[in-house]
Amino acid sequence: MVRVLVRNGIILVGEDLAPIRGYVYVKDDMIEYVGEGDVSEEHEVAELHVNAKDKIVLPGTISPITWVSLYPFRVLLVSGLVKPHEVVQVLSRDDVYSASILAGYELLKHGVTTVGVLDQYNLDQVVRALYDIGLRVLVLVDPYVNNLELYMKEWDGKDNRVKVYVLVESPVDARRYANEFGKDRIVSKPGKMIAGATIYVDPPTIVSPNHTIITVLALDRWVKGCGLALGVSLKYSMFDLALTLASKHNVGFKEALKHSSLITAKAMGLDKIGSLSKGYKADLVILNTSEPPGWPPNPIDHDVYYEYIMSLSGRVETVIVDGETILDMGEPLNVGYEKIYKAKERLSSTVEEYYGRLRHRQ
């Protein structure tokens, strides 16, 4: 049994993200108690004590649709200079793992605790990298490209941190796989409205917001209730995306922040994830507000406080997933800096060579 006590901080509690001054008590992978004020005697016993003085504790954010292995080429992709299928052809299996390690590290540094993987090329390497980092992983499998049964067998439910979904492109597929694996696993391929799917990604028409995920490139189509996802983005931060949502659709800052965690979790059918509440999974992000640019903290009784929180994306100090600390003082604990440096070094020549080819083509 592992017990974690995070005390003396400002805690964003429950579905409403109400800020209180108090503590969070975690037992194993679940939140056992969230309370105001001093720690009760029964919660003093813990293997890990985290002093959250001058810090903000909030639920981990979620990006359920993310291109992970394309991370090194995100600038080219977002600018439209290249297409995804052009990039994957130059990446080896080891390149894909390295790229996914780097993407996972940036996601972690920006407080993303759950990542949905849309990559299909060398998908096993993508999932392995994110799993090695310690993130919660949603694996969206195209059964025409990858062995769905194998992913269900080897990855689904692994350590309670991995969930496998099925990407479908026809109503027949939707019915077949719903009968086999459950309706909550059926995701319509991006940009399509497939009858029988439970979750829709960037659909041309939004019929059911509570079952719809909108990525950054389709943000114009967002309506209240839709989940959010990064897809391919210049900055792999859900805080940043939520701020963009607030300005683009005139959404309150608190509401925008909720759409980066609990509302997105519900849209993906994730149970007991995305809130600092008793009985929820212990996925926590701790922001440091003790020094600039986080200091001084804004008053907690105003909506602008949530804008302040989202603007502190780069001040993520500690990340806990499933009760396990995977980032502390900004350092990734499961993979370490050496592995990240090696991944960066490995990819440098691949990226440089591809940029050279692109310049020659132009």
N, C-alpha and C positions, 0 to 999 in steps of 0.2 A: 504493500500500500504506500503510495506517495501522496503526501499532503503539502499543499502550497498555500502560504498566507501572503496576500498582497495587502498592505496596510498603509494608512495615513494619506491616501490619495483621493483625488476627485474621481468618482466612479460613475460612468454613464449606465444607468440601471434600466433593465427591462425593455419592453418594446418601444417605449416612448423616449428612451435615452435620457432619462431624467438625471441630472448631475447631483450627486450627494457626496459629502465628505465622509469616507468610511473605509470599508475593506471588503475583499473577496476571499473566500475560503474554498480551496479546491481539494477534492479527495479523488485520487486516481485521475480519471479523464473527465470528471464531471464537476460542475459548480455546485457545492453543497450549500453555500450561504453567501448572500450579499447583504451587508448591513451598514447602517449609519453609525458614526461615532467610534468609540473605543472598541477594541477586540474583546469579545467575551472570553471567559476563562476556558471554555470547552474548545475554542478555536485557536488557542495559543500554541497547541502542539502541532508542529509542522516540520517536515524535513527541509523545506526551503522557505525562508522569510525574505520578502521583498519589501523594502521601505520605499513607498511611492510618494514620499513628501516632495512637493513641487512637481508632481507628475499627474498625468491624466490616464485613466484606465478605461478602455473601451473594447467592444467586441471586434474580433478580426474581420477584415473586409473580404469580399468574395468576388472573384471574376470567373464565372462559369463557362465562358467562351473565350479562349485565349490561344493564339498562335504562339507557341513557345519556342520551337526550334528555329523560327524565322527571326528571332530577336536581334541577331547581329546585323540584319539587313532591314530593320524596321524603318529607317529614314527613307530608303529607296522605295519600300513598299507603300508607305503612307503618301509619299510624293507622287506615286503612280508611275515611277520610272521603270519598275519591273513588276512581274506577276509572281505569285507564290510558286507556281509550278516551275518557273525558270530558276528560282533559287534552290529548291530542294534537290535539283539535279546535281548541284556542285557539292553537296554535303554528304560526307561519309557517315557511317554509323557512329564512329567516335566523335565526329564533328557535331552530330545531332545531340549526343550526350553532353558535350562541352557547352554547346549553345544553350541547352536546357538548364544546365547548372548556372550559367550566368543570368539567364532570365529569371530563374527561381530565386537567385540571390537578390536581384533588384525587387522582385515582388515582395520578398520577405522584408527588405529594408523599407518598403513603403506600407507595411502593415497588412499585406494580403496573406491570409492564412488558408484559404481554400481556392484551388485553381482548377478550372475545367479545361481540358486539353482537346483542341480541335485538330491538331496535327495527325496525319495518318501515315506519313513516310517515317519508317523506323520508330513507330509509336512506342514500342517497348522501351527504347532508349530514353524517350521523353518522360514516360511515366517513372522509370527507374531513377532518373536524375531528381525529379521533384520529390519522390518518395525518400531518396537518400538525404535530401535537405531537411525533411521532416514535415513538409506541407501536407494538408489534406487535399486529395486528388480526385477529380471527377474525370473519368475517361470516356470520351464520346467516340464510339467505334463505328466506322462504316463497314458493314459486313461484306460489302463487295470488294473491299480493299484489304481488310485484316480478318484474322480468324477470331470471330466473336466468341465462340465457345471457349477458346483458349484463354482469352482475357477474362471471361466470366469465371473460369476455373482458377486461374493463377492470381488474379488481382482483386476481383470483387470481394469486398469485405475485409481485405487484408489489414490486420491490426486496427480495424474499425476506422481506417483513414482513407480507404479507396472505395469508390462507387462507380460501377460501369453502366453506361447508357448506350442505347442503340440509335444511330442516325438512320432515318428512313427516307425514301424518296417516292413511295407509293402507298396507297391505303392497304394494299395486300400485304406489304411488308409490315406495316403498322399493326395489323391484326395478328399476323403470324408471331411476331416477336413479343407482342403484348401477352398473348396466350402462353408463350414460353418463359418470359422473364418478368412479366408484370407491366401494367400500363404506365406506371410512374417512371419507367425507364425509356420511354419512347420519345425521341426528339426529332422533329421535322428538320430536314437539312436547311441550312441558312438560306433565307430568301424565298422559301417555299411555304405553302399552307397545305400540309398533307393531312387528309381526314384520318382520324384515329390516333394521331400523335397527341401527347399530353403537353409537350413543351415546344414552343415555336421560337425560332431565332431570326431576328430581323425580317419578319413576314411582310409581304407587300401590303396586307391589311391587318390591323390589330383588332381582333374579335374578342379575345380573352386576355386582358392585360396581366391578370394574376398568373398566367401560364406562359408569359412572353418575356424573352430576353432581348434587349436592344444593345448592340455593340456601339462603340464610339463612332464608327463610320456611318451609322444609321440613326444617329441621335436626333435628327430632325423629326423622326417618326415616333419618338417616345411619347407615351401618355402616362398619367399617374397610375401606379400599380405595377408597371413593367419593371422587371429586374434590369440590372446594368451589367455590362461586361466590356473588357478591354479590346477583345479581338486582336488586332495589331495596333499598337499605339506608340507614339514617340516616348511616352513616359509610362511605365508599367505601374501606375498608381491609381487605385480606386478612389482615393481622396481627391486626386486631381480631376478625375472623371466626374465625380459628384459635384465639385465646384463648377465645372463646365455646364453640367446639367442645371444647376441653380441659376446661372446667368442666362443660359440659352432659353429656358422654359419658365423663367420667373418663379422658380420653386423655392420655398423657404429652405434655409441652410440645414435645419434639423431634418426636414423631410428628405433632402438630398442625401444626407449622411445615412439615414435609415435605408435608402434604396441601395446603398453600397454594401449592406450587410443583411439584416433580417428579411427585408422584402425580397431581395434577390434569392436568399436561401429558400424562402417559401415558393418562389416561382420555379425553382429547380427540384422541389419536392424533398428538400433536406429537413429532417426532423430534429428539433432541439439544437439548432445551430444558428448563430447570428445574434445572440442576445446574452447580456450578463444577467442571467436569471437562474434561480435554483432549478436544478435538473437539466440544465443545458450543457452542451459540450464545453469544456474549458479551453476555448480559443480566445486568447486575450492579447491586446496590443497596449503597450505602455509608452506614452509620449513624454519626453523630457521638456519641462517648461522652466527649468531653473536658471537658464541663461539665454542670452540672445541666440537665435531669433525668437525663441519661445517666451522670453521674459519681456515685460511683465504679462501675466495671464489676464485675459479679459474677464469681466464680471460674468458669472455663470447664469444669471437670471435673464439673459437676453438671447435672441436667436443668433445674433452676430457671434456668440460664443462658439457655435458650431462651424462657422466660417473660419474662425481662428483655429479650431482643431484640425480642419481639413487642410489648412495652409501649412500645418506643421508636419506634413508627410515625411519630410527629411529628418525629423527629430524622433523617429521611432527608435527607442532604446532597447526594449525587451519585447519578444514575441513568444507566446506560449501556445502550443497546439496540442490538443488532447491531453492537457495537463503536463506536457513536456516542454521545457524551455529550449527553444531552438535558435534564438538570437538573444544575446545579452551584451550590453554596452556596445551595441552595433556589430558585434562579432558573431558570425554563423557558427554554431557549436557542433553541428553534425558533420559538416564537410570541411570546415576550416579554410583559412585564407590560401593555404598552399594549393589546395585543389582548385580554387577559383582562379588563382594566378596561372596555373597550368592550363586550365580551360581557355583562358584569355590568350595565352601564348600560342596554344594549338590553333586557335581560330584566326589569329592575326594574318597569317600567310594566306589562308583561304579567302578571307575578306579582301585583302589587298589585291590578290590575283583577280578576283571577280570584278572589283572596281576598275582594274586596269582593262579587263575585257570589255567592260561597259563603255569606258572612255573611247576605246578603239572602235567599237560599234557605232558610236555617235559621230 
